[in-house]
Amino acid sequence: MKKNLLYLLLLTGLGALLTVAACKKDDDKNTTPNNNNNNNNSNNNNNTAVDPAITPGAAGSVVFSYSGAQVTYATVRAKDGKIWLQQNLGAARVATSATDASAYGDLYQWGRWADGHQVRTPAPAVKSPSTLSANNPSGLPSGGSADYISGWWSSGVSSDKWTASAPGSVTATNGYDPCKALGTGWHMPSDAEWTAVVDEEGITNNSTAFSSNLKIPTGGWRLTNSASISSAGSSSWYWSSTATSAGVAKGVWIQAGSVQKSYGDTRAYGTSVRCVKD
């Protein structure tokens, strides 16, 4: 009887050891982060999102759906303590230089979402604001029109928002934030968040914007009266979620020799987008 009991205990113990070893192997495989920033881009096949450590400059990744495909983007812990995308929405990768065209990404009008207007090339067709209500994002044609509207939200007010829960929930005063596609906590940076990260990262021009943890390239912007792109390779402009009166909103304009924080201009301009996580 004792022999049988001892034999049973040995078999039970061996089975438990094998189970623990197998679980550890699976855990090691599933939790090892990829800390190579340049590999955590939209061409990466890694399907595991990893938040950066709390140290400024720590790398991470986020997996989400963009333009009908699953992509993996690089994220980084900036010096303001928050997690930021390290590449622009629509960009193929993290910038390898300030003038890396593969890192420029898409260009969004303020308050508008990924409905096709944001595509950098080929340029969307220009459409007169008389065709649609100039201050009504819900007035866009159904089916994700790629039309670029020159008078977009031209009579907006300071109470306008970019926080609708879904494209189908937009109203005349509230657009859908494209950063929501990244998941819970992700959003378009406010003017205050942009100001804080620019100050903390010591961004004073194009050079320091690229050398910062955000790796900001000179993507330029799309004009309001045509589908043409201006200043690519020499300046960059990023919207914030903060609106002001008379169809104006705030952003950050980074140039060769200076940075203009809380920069206000017409919402019909198409600018690059960076997302931040709460």
C-alpha positions as CSV (number, residue, x, y, z in Angstrom):
1,M,0.0,0.0,0.0
2,K,2.8,2.4,0.9
3,K,4.6,1.6,-2.3
4,N,1.5,2.4,-4.4
5,L,0.9,5.6,-2.5
6,L,4.6,6.7,-3.0
7,Y,4.4,5.9,-6.7
8,L,1.2,7.9,-7.0
9,L,2.8,10.9,-5.2
10,L,5.8,10.8,-7.5
11,L,3.6,10.8,-10.7
12,T,1.5,13.7,-9.3
13,G,4.6,15.7,-8.6
14,L,6.2,15.1,-12.0
15,G,3.0,16.1,-13.7
16,A,2.9,19.4,-11.7
17,L,6.5,20.2,-12.6
18,L,5.8,19.6,-16.3
19,T,2.8,21.9,-16.2
20,V,4.7,24.7,-14.5
21,A,7.5,24.4,-17.1
22,A,5.1,24.6,-20.0
23,C,3.3,27.6,-18.5
24,K,6.6,29.4,-17.9
25,K,7.7,28.8,-21.5
26,D,4.4,30.3,-22.8
27,D,4.7,33.3,-20.4
28,D,8.2,34.0,-21.5
29,K,7.2,33.9,-25.2
30,N,4.1,36.2,-24.7
31,T,5.6,38.9,-22.4
32,T,9.0,39.6,-23.9
33,P,8.7,43.2,-25.2
34,N,10.3,44.5,-28.4
35,N,12.3,47.6,-27.4
36,N,13.6,48.4,-30.9
37,N,11.7,51.6,-31.7
38,N,12.3,51.4,-35.5
39,N,10.8,47.9,-35.6
40,N,7.6,48.9,-33.7
41,N,6.0,50.4,-36.8
42,S,3.0,49.7,-39.0
43,N,4.9,47.0,-40.9
44,N,5.6,45.0,-37.7
45,N,3.8,41.7,-37.3
46,N,4.0,41.8,-33.5
47,N,0.4,41.6,-32.3
48,T,1.1,42.4,-28.7
49,A,0.7,45.9,-27.3
50,V,3.3,46.9,-24.7
51,D,3.1,50.1,-22.7
52,P,6.5,51.8,-22.2
53,A,8.1,51.7,-18.7
54,I,8.0,54.9,-16.7
55,T,11.5,56.0,-17.7
56,P,11.5,58.8,-20.3
57,G,12.5,57.4,-23.6
58,A,11.2,53.9,-22.8
59,A,9.7,52.2,-25.9
60,G,6.4,50.4,-26.3
61,S,3.8,49.6,-29.0
62,V,0.1,49.7,-29.7
63,V,-2.0,47.5,-32.0
64,F,-5.1,48.9,-33.7
65,S,-7.0,49.1,-36.9
66,Y,-6.2,51.9,-39.3
67,S,-7.5,52.3,-42.9
68,G,-8.9,48.8,-42.9
69,A,-5.8,47.0,-41.7
70,Q,-4.3,46.0,-38.4
71,V,-1.1,47.9,-37.6
72,T,1.4,48.1,-34.9
73,Y,2.8,51.6,-34.0
74,A,5.7,52.6,-31.8
75,T,4.9,54.4,-28.6
76,V,7.3,56.1,-26.2
77,R,7.3,57.5,-22.6
78,A,7.9,61.2,-23.1
79,K,9.5,63.5,-20.5
80,D,6.0,64.8,-19.5
81,G,5.4,61.3,-18.1
82,K,2.8,60.4,-20.6
83,I,2.7,57.7,-23.3
84,W,2.8,59.2,-26.9
85,L,2.7,57.7,-30.3
86,Q,6.3,57.9,-31.6
87,Q,5.0,58.2,-35.2
88,N,2.3,60.1,-37.0
89,L,-1.1,58.6,-37.8
90,G,-0.8,57.1,-41.3
91,A,3.1,57.0,-41.2
92,A,4.9,53.8,-42.3
93,R,7.4,54.1,-39.5
94,V,9.2,56.1,-36.8
95,A,11.2,58.9,-38.4
96,T,14.8,58.1,-39.2
97,S,15.5,61.8,-39.9
98,A,13.6,65.1,-39.8
99,T,13.0,64.8,-43.5
100,D,12.0,61.1,-43.7
101,A,9.0,61.2,-46.0
102,S,8.0,57.7,-44.9
103,A,7.3,59.1,-41.5
104,Y,5.2,62.1,-42.5
105,G,1.8,60.3,-42.3
106,D,-1.7,61.6,-43.0
107,L,-3.1,65.1,-42.8
108,Y,-6.3,65.8,-40.9
109,Q,-8.7,68.8,-40.9
110,W,-9.6,69.8,-37.4
111,G,-12.5,67.9,-35.9
112,R,-12.5,65.4,-38.8
113,W,-11.8,61.7,-38.7
114,A,-10.3,59.1,-41.0
115,D,-13.0,59.3,-43.7
116,G,-10.5,59.5,-46.6
117,H,-9.9,63.2,-46.7
118,Q,-6.7,62.7,-44.7
119,V,-4.8,60.7,-47.3
120,R,-1.6,62.5,-48.3
121,T,-1.3,60.9,-51.8
122,P,-3.1,60.8,-54.1
123,A,-4.6,64.1,-52.9
124,P,-8.4,64.0,-52.3
125,A,-10.5,66.2,-54.7
126,V,-11.3,69.7,-53.6
127,K,-15.0,70.4,-52.9
128,S,-16.7,73.7,-52.5
129,P,-18.1,74.4,-48.9
130,S,-21.4,75.3,-50.6
131,T,-21.9,71.6,-51.4
132,L,-22.0,70.7,-47.7
133,S,-22.7,72.5,-44.5
134,A,-19.4,74.2,-43.6
135,N,-20.0,73.8,-39.8
136,N,-21.5,70.3,-39.8
137,P,-19.3,67.2,-39.7
138,S,-22.4,65.0,-39.7
139,G,-23.3,66.6,-43.1
140,L,-20.6,64.5,-44.9
141,P,-21.9,62.1,-47.5
142,S,-22.3,58.5,-46.3
143,G,-19.8,55.9,-47.3
144,G,-16.6,57.7,-46.2
145,S,-16.2,60.4,-48.8
146,A,-12.6,61.3,-49.7
147,D,-13.6,64.8,-50.7
148,Y,-11.5,67.6,-49.3
149,I,-13.7,70.5,-48.2
150,S,-12.0,73.9,-48.4
151,G,-14.3,75.7,-46.0
152,W,-14.5,72.9,-43.4
153,W,-16.0,74.1,-40.1
154,S,-15.4,77.7,-41.1
155,S,-17.9,79.2,-38.7
156,G,-17.0,77.1,-35.7
157,V,-17.0,78.3,-32.1
158,S,-14.8,77.8,-29.0
159,S,-17.3,75.2,-27.5
160,D,-16.8,72.8,-30.5
161,K,-15.4,69.4,-29.5
162,W,-13.5,66.5,-31.1
163,T,-14.8,63.8,-28.7
164,A,-17.7,61.9,-30.2
165,S,-17.8,58.3,-29.3
166,A,-18.0,57.0,-32.9
167,P,-18.2,58.5,-36.5
168,G,-21.9,57.8,-36.4
169,S,-22.3,59.9,-33.3
170,V,-20.9,63.2,-34.6
171,T,-23.0,66.3,-34.4
172,A,-22.7,69.9,-35.7
173,T,-20.5,70.7,-32.7
174,N,-18.6,67.5,-32.0
175,G,-16.4,65.5,-34.4
176,Y,-14.9,62.1,-34.0
177,D,-11.3,61.9,-32.6
178,P,-9.2,59.6,-34.9
179,C,-7.0,58.8,-31.9
180,K,-9.9,56.8,-30.4
181,A,-9.0,54.0,-32.8
182,L,-5.9,53.2,-30.7
183,G,-8.1,52.1,-27.7
184,T,-9.0,53.1,-24.2
185,G,-7.3,56.3,-23.0
186,W,-5.9,57.4,-26.3
187,H,-7.0,60.9,-27.5
188,M,-6.0,63.9,-29.5
189,P,-3.6,66.0,-27.3
190,S,-5.1,69.2,-25.9
191,D,-3.3,72.5,-26.3
192,A,-2.1,72.2,-22.7
193,E,-0.7,68.7,-23.3
194,W,1.2,69.8,-26.4
195,T,2.6,72.8,-24.6
196,A,3.8,70.6,-21.7
197,V,5.5,68.0,-23.8
198,V,7.2,70.6,-26.0
199,D,8.6,72.3,-22.9
200,E,9.6,69.1,-21.1
201,E,11.3,67.7,-24.2
202,G,13.1,70.9,-25.0
203,I,11.6,71.2,-28.5
204,T,12.7,74.6,-29.9
205,N,13.0,73.8,-33.7
206,N,12.9,71.1,-36.3
207,S,16.2,69.6,-35.1
208,T,15.3,69.3,-31.5
209,A,11.8,68.0,-32.5
210,F,13.4,65.1,-34.3
211,S,16.0,64.4,-31.6
212,S,13.3,64.4,-28.9
213,N,11.7,61.3,-27.7
214,L,8.8,62.0,-30.0
215,K,11.0,61.8,-33.2
216,I,8.9,64.5,-35.0
217,P,9.5,64.9,-38.8
218,T,8.8,67.9,-41.0
219,G,5.6,66.7,-42.6
220,G,4.2,70.1,-43.7
221,W,0.4,70.6,-44.0
222,R,-2.4,70.7,-46.6
223,L,-3.7,74.1,-47.7
224,T,-7.3,75.2,-47.2
225,N,-8.0,76.3,-50.8
226,S,-6.5,73.4,-52.7
227,A,-5.3,69.8,-52.1
228,S,-1.7,70.9,-52.3
229,I,0.8,70.2,-49.4
230,S,2.9,73.0,-48.1
231,S,6.3,73.1,-46.3
232,A,6.9,69.3,-46.3
233,G,10.6,68.9,-45.4
234,S,10.9,72.3,-43.7
235,S,8.1,72.6,-41.1
236,S,5.5,70.5,-39.2
237,W,2.1,71.4,-37.7
238,Y,0.0,69.3,-35.3
239,W,-3.5,70.0,-34.3
240,S,-4.6,70.0,-30.7
241,S,-8.1,69.2,-29.6
242,T,-8.6,72.7,-28.3
243,A,-11.0,74.9,-30.3
244,T,-11.2,78.7,-30.4
245,S,-13.8,81.0,-31.9
246,A,-14.5,81.9,-35.6
247,G,-13.5,78.6,-37.1
248,V,-10.1,78.5,-35.5
249,A,-8.3,75.8,-33.4
250,K,-5.0,75.6,-31.6
251,G,-1.9,73.5,-32.5
252,V,1.8,73.5,-32.4
253,W,3.8,74.8,-35.4
254,I,7.5,73.6,-35.5
255,Q,9.8,75.4,-37.9
256,A,13.5,75.5,-38.7
257,G,14.3,78.1,-36.1
258,S,11.4,78.3,-33.8
259,V,8.3,76.7,-32.3
260,Q,4.9,78.4,-32.0
261,K,2.8,76.8,-29.2
262,S,-0.9,77.5,-28.9
263,Y,-0.8,78.4,-32.6
264,G,-4.3,79.2,-33.9
265,D,-5.5,78.9,-37.5
266,T,-8.3,77.9,-39.7
267,R,-9.7,74.4,-39.1
268,A,-9.7,73.6,-42.8
269,Y,-5.9,73.1,-42.8
270,G,-4.8,69.5,-42.9
271,T,-2.1,68.8,-40.3
272,S,-0.2,65.8,-38.9
273,V,-1.7,64.0,-35.9
274,R,0.0,62.6,-32.8
275,C,-2.0,60.7,-30.2
276,V,-1.4,60.6,-26.4
277,K,-2.6,58.2,-23.7
278,D,-4.1,59.1,-20.4
